[in-house]
């Protein structure tokens, strides 16, 4: 079995060589831009904030319980169908644009991490076909995730409907919550894991062999996983722990800069070493599977 811990030091060394030996601000900002694009593959969200968006819809102008809030929201949606549909279409279009950019950005960032160069136009054009393939797969994965969420919420709603109608949190409401969680959590975990494997290993397989997304998953499952299943599980456990530590550093850095470091793109530049480290970690881990899988080669950085 391959090691999940040895690649950590290799990833630190690669990050140091890529970004600090020597330090080049222009290259740093360029790689940061491709890191920003790559991060978009996780999707986007729209947050609409208002002090009291449902003012006047409840008996006292504002809900006093979660079930009452749910009932008020339902009335608001039924009362504004055109607005709801318009916002839904805009949100979907935005999500698709973000995912398309993120899919292409995955290969651009990977190429810059592997080569140690800061390039945008050349990898943008070179990986157009690969990026489109990943985008279509990601779109299907997002649809699957939405379907899982909708199925869980619908099942929970139907079970809890008597309590919702009475604005009372009783046994039916509790059953509804448990039923929704029982559907959403396990199936949602599968969707999340597929997305993680896509970013960590399938994209590098496509980068190396030029396969389709399905072919990349097949290569990963048939050539990398056999004999290393436990190592892959340990890899994701360590990655999760390292992500917690990285998140703490990012939160502290954002607070120390009065949230300036949390701005889009700025955060990708400020915290670029974190992104490079995690990209290098999966590549260094995969490189242990054989010479054909080595992407981080000494002397390849320019």
N, C-alpha and C positions, 0 to 999 in steps of 0.2 A: 504493500500500500504506500501511496505517496504521502508526503508530509503536508499538513495544513499550517504548521508553524514556521518552517524554514523559509517559505516565500515572504514572510513579514519583513525580515531583514533585507532580503533582496529588493523588496518594493521600496523600502526606505532609501536604500543606496541608489536605486534607479531614479527616484524622485529628486534626490540631491544632485545627481549628475545632470538630469534633464533641465532643472530650473536654476541651479546655483553654480554650475561649473562650465562656463562662467555665467554670471547673471546678465540677462539681456532683457531689459524692460519691454522692448517692442515684441520680442518673441513671447514673453510672459503674457502680455495682453492679448496677443493673437491666439495662443493656446487657450487662454481663459475664455475667449469668445467661443471656441469650439467646445469647450467644457460646458459653457452656458447652453449651447444648442443641444448637446448630448443630454443634459439634465432635463430638457423639455420632453424627452420620451416618456417620462413618468406621468405626463398629462398635466393639465392645468385646472384651475378652479376659478370661479367667479364668486365674489363675496359682495352681496348687496346689504349694506347696513343702514338701518333707520331706527330711530328711537322707538317709535310705536307704529309699525307698518300696518297694523290691523286696527287702528284707532276707530272706535265707534262700532265695531262688529260684535263685540261681546257685550254682555249685560252691563259691565262697568267700564267698558272701553279697553280693558286689557284682561287676558286670561289669568286665572288664579290657580290653575293646575295644568299639568302636562296634557291631560285628556281634553280639557277645555281649549288649550292652545291648539291642539290637533283639530278640534272641531271648528275653531275660528279660522285656521288656515284652510280647511276644506271649503268653508263658505266663501273665503276670499278667492280661492282658485276658481270655484264655480261661478263667481261673479265677474271674473276678468279672464275669460277663456282666450280672447284674442291676444292679450298681453302675455299670458302664460305661454301660448304657442310661439309667439314672436321671440320671447326670451329664450325659449327652448331651442329654437332654430339657430339663433345667434350663438348660444352656448355650444351647440353641436358643431357649428362651423369653426368657432374658435378652437375647440378641442381638436378638430381634425387638422387645422393649420399647425397647431403646436406639436401634434404627434408627427406630422410629416417633416417638420423641421428637426424634431428630435431624432427621428429615425436616421436621417442623413447625418446629423451631428454626431451620432454614435460612431460612425466609421471615420469621420473627420478627426474627432478627438483621439480615437484609437490610433490612427495613423500618425498623429503628432506625438503621442506618447511613445510609440514604438520607435519612431525615427528621431525624436528629439528636436524636430524642426517645428517652426510655427507657420503653418500654411492654411489658407482658407479656400481660395479659388480652385486650386488643382485638385484637392481631395473632394471638394464639393461636386465637381464634374465627374471625377473618376468613379465615385461610388454612388452615382445617380440610380443605377439599376438596383444595387444592393439596398440602398435606402428605401426605394419604392417597395421592394419586396417586404422589408421589415415593417414599413408603414401599413401595408395591407394586412399583414398578420396582426399587428398591434391593434388595428381597427377591429378586426374580428375578436381579439382578446378583450377589448373594451366593451364590445357588444355583449360578449359572454358575461363580463362582470356586471354590466347593467342588468342583464337578464336574471342573474343570480340575486342581485339586490331587489329587483322588482318582485321576483318570485317569493323571496323571504318576507318582504313587506306586505305583499298581498295576502299570503298565508296568515301572517300575524294579525293583519287588519280584520280578516274574516272571522278569526277565532275571537278576537277582542271586541268585535262590533257591538255586542250587547252592552258592554261596559262603556264603550265610547259614546253610544247613543244616550246613555244615562249620565254621562260625565262623571263616572264613578270608577275608581281603580279597585277592581275586585279580582276574583280568581280567574275570570276569563281574560282580563287584561294581562295578568301574569302569564297565563298559558300562551297568549299571543306573542308576548316578548320572547319567551323561551323557544317557541316554534320558529320565530323569525331568526333568532340567534342560531338555532340548530341547523338552519338551511344556509344562512349567510356565512357563518364563520368557517365551516369546513370547506365549502365550495369556493368561498372567497380566498381562502388560503391557497388552494390549488391554483387559482388565477394569478395570485401574487408570486408564487413560486415559479410558475411558467415564465412570467415576466422577468424574474431575477435570472433564471437560467439563460433566457434570451440575451440579456445584456451582458452577463458575465462570460458566457462560453459560446453561445450560438453565433453571436456577432463576430468574435474572433475566428471561429471556424469558417464562417462565410468569407472573412477577410483573407484567410489563408488559402482556401480551396475554391472560392467562388461558387458555393452551393446555393440552393434555395434555402428558405427558412426551414421548411420541413426536412430537407436534406441535412441541414445543420443540426437539427435536433436528433436526426437519425445517427449522424456521425458521433455526436456527443454521447448518446445512449449506448451505441454499439462498440465504440472504440475507446472512449475515455472513462466511462463509468465502471465497466467490468473489472472487478478486483479492487476498485477504489471507492465503492459506495460509502463506506464508513468515513473515508477521507473527505468526500464531498459534504457529508452531513457535518463533520467537524469544521470544514471550511466555512459553511454558512453560520454555524454557531459562533466561531471566532469573528467572522465579519460583522455579525450582529453586535457583539460586545465592542469591537473596535468602532462601530458606527455610533454606539452610545457615547464613547469617549470623544469621538470627533464632534458629535452634536453638542456636547458640553462646551468644547473649545469654541465652536462656531457661535453658540449663544453668548458666551462670555465676550468674544471678540466683537459681536454685534452690539452688545450693551456698552462696551468701552468706547465704541465709535459713535455713540448716540444713534444707533440703528442705520448709520450710513453704509456700513459693511453688509447690511441685509438687503440693499437695493438690487434689483435685477441686473445682471451682468457684473456689477460692482462686486457682489458676493462671489461670483465665479472667479474674478481676478484676485481678490483678497485671499480667498481660501483655496486657491488653485493647488497648492501642495497636497491638500486633503483629497481632492478629486484625482490627481495624478497617482497618489498612493493607492487608492482603491482600484483604479483601473489597472495599475501595475500588479496589484495583489492577485487578481484572478488570472492575469497572464502568466505570472511567475508560477502560480499553482498549476496551471495547465501545462506549462513547459516541462514539468517533471514527468509527464506521461510519455516522453520520448523526444528524440531530436527533431522529429517532424513538427512538433508542437511548440518549439522554442521561438518566441517572438522577441523577447528581451535579450538581445545579443550585444555583448560588449563590442564597441567600435561602430555600432550602427547609428549612434547619436551624433548629430552634427551641430 
